[in-house]
Amino acid sequence: MREIRVVGDPVLRTPAEPVEGFDRELRRLIDEMFQAMYAVDGVGLAGPQIGVSRRLFVYDISGRKGHMVNPILTVDDPEEALDEEGCLSVPDRQTGTPIYAPVARASGVTVEGFDRLGRPQRVKARGSLARCFQHESDHLDGKLYVDRLPKTESRKIMIRT
């Protein structure tokens, strides 16, 4: 079982590298990512969160399940929606559970990339799926949701980690 990396691990702050090989190793990695995500009741997980600095993520939210390799996210609807967001990599040090805070995200996005076999795929999303895609894409760029919060709110959360 892959371990979830938490705040302080440099892999979470390093932009991930593109996936180059669509092989058995990639398919195994994607399966392991789903296992790790389900083991902690997550809805999305990016490569860096398990210590793999590669541009891929898995998700299972709002009745939609999948994965995206080398994703490129485009904002379709920039109107911001404010909703509670947490992260498996930003846990409360006492409880081990994610710390939630209201985060503004674009209302609608499209993600284009590839599946585990290297076939192109494109997914349009709104609501919680759009939020998930933006959250996971941030991980691939070395960003955490706390970076989108006002500094005072971010500090309060980081003190608890």
C-alpha positions in Angstrom: 0.0 0.0 0.0 1.4 3.4 -1.0 1.7 5.9 1.8 0.1 9.3 1.5 2.7 12.1 1.7 1.9 15.0 4.0 2.8 18.7 4.3 6.6 19.0 4.7 7.4 16.4 2.1 9.3 18.2 -0.7 7.5 16.1 -3.4 4.3 18.0 -2.7 5.9 21.3 -3.5 7.8 20.2 -6.7 6.1 20.4 -10.1 5.6 16.8 -11.4 7.2 15.5 -14.6 5.1 14.2 -17.5 4.4 10.5 -17.8 6.4 9.1 -20.7 5.7 5.4 -20.7 2.2 3.9 -21.1 3.1 0.4 -19.9 2.4 -2.2 -17.3 4.2 -0.2 -14.7 1.9 2.8 -15.3 -1.2 0.6 -15.1 0.0 -0.9 -11.8 0.7 2.6 -10.4 -2.8 3.8 -11.3 -4.3 0.7 -9.6 -2.2 1.3 -6.5 -3.3 5.0 -6.5 -7.0 3.9 -6.4 -6.2 1.5 -3.5 -4.4 4.2 -1.6 -7.2 6.7 -2.2 -10.0 4.2 -1.1 -8.0 3.1 2.0 -8.3 6.7 3.4 -11.8 7.5 2.0 -10.5 10.0 -0.5 -12.2 11.2 -3.7 -9.0 12.1 -5.6 -5.3 11.5 -5.5 -2.4 12.8 -7.5 1.0 11.1 -8.1 3.0 13.4 -5.8 0.7 12.5 -2.9 2.2 9.0 -3.0 5.7 10.2 -3.6 5.6 9.8 -7.4 6.5 13.0 -9.1 4.5 12.3 -12.3 1.6 14.1 -13.9 -1.4 11.8 -13.2 -4.3 11.6 -10.9 -7.2 9.3 -10.1 -10.7 10.3 -8.9 -14.0 8.8 -7.8 -16.5 11.5 -6.9 -20.2 12.4 -7.7 -20.7 9.1 -9.5 -17.7 9.7 -11.8 -14.6 7.5 -11.6 -11.5 7.6 -13.7 -7.9 8.7 -14.1 -6.0 11.2 -16.1 -2.4 11.0 -17.3 -0.6 14.2 -18.4 -3.7 16.3 -17.8 -4.2 19.8 -19.2 -6.9 21.8 -17.4 -8.8 24.6 -19.1 -11.3 26.8 -17.3 -14.7 26.9 -19.1 -16.6 28.9 -16.6 -14.5 31.2 -14.5 -17.3 32.2 -12.1 -16.0 31.2 -8.8 -17.8 28.8 -6.5 -16.9 28.8 -2.8 -17.0 25.4 -1.0 -15.3 23.4 1.7 -12.2 21.6 0.6 -9.7 19.4 2.4 -6.7 17.3 1.4 -5.3 14.0 2.4 -1.9 15.6 2.4 -2.9 18.3 4.8 -4.1 16.3 7.9 -4.6 17.6 11.4 -1.6 16.2 13.4 -3.8 15.2 16.3 -6.6 13.4 14.5 -4.9 12.5 11.2 -8.0 13.7 9.3 -8.0 16.3 6.6 -8.5 19.9 7.6 -11.3 21.7 5.7 -11.6 25.3 4.6 -13.7 27.3 2.1 -11.8 27.5 -1.2 -12.9 29.5 -4.3 -12.6 27.5 -7.5 -13.8 27.9 -11.1 -17.3 26.6 -11.7 -16.6 24.6 -14.9 -13.5 23.1 -16.4 -12.3 20.7 -19.1 -9.4 18.3 -18.6 -7.7 16.7 -21.5 -5.0 14.0 -21.3 -4.6 10.3 -21.7 -5.9 7.1 -20.2 -3.7 4.3 -18.9 -3.2 2.9 -22.5 -2.2 6.3 -24.0 -5.5 7.0 -25.6 -6.6 10.6 -25.6 -9.5 11.5 -23.3 -11.4 14.7 -22.5 -13.7 15.3 -19.6 -15.9 18.3 -19.0 -16.8 19.0 -15.4 -18.9 21.2 -13.1 -19.5 21.2 -9.4 -17.6 18.8 -7.2 -15.9 17.1 -10.1 -14.6 20.4 -11.4 -13.3 21.2 -7.9 -11.6 17.8 -7.7 -9.9 18.2 -11.1 -8.6 21.7 -10.1 -7.4 20.4 -6.7 -5.5 17.4 -8.2 -4.1 19.6 -11.0 -2.7 21.9 -8.4 -0.9 19.0 -6.8 0.8 18.3 -10.1 2.1 21.9 -10.1 3.4 21.7 -6.6 0.5 23.6 -5.0 -1.8 22.8 -2.1 -5.3 24.1 -1.4 -4.0 26.2 1.5 -2.1 28.3 -1.1 -5.5 29.5 -2.3 -6.5 30.8 1.1 -6.0 34.2 2.7 -2.6 34.1 4.5 -4.2 34.2 8.0 -6.4 31.2 7.2 -3.6 29.3 5.6 -1.4 29.9 8.7 -4.2 28.6 11.0 -4.3 25.4 9.1 -0.5 24.9 8.8 -0.2 25.3 12.6 -2.5 22.3 13.0 -0.5 20.0 10.6 
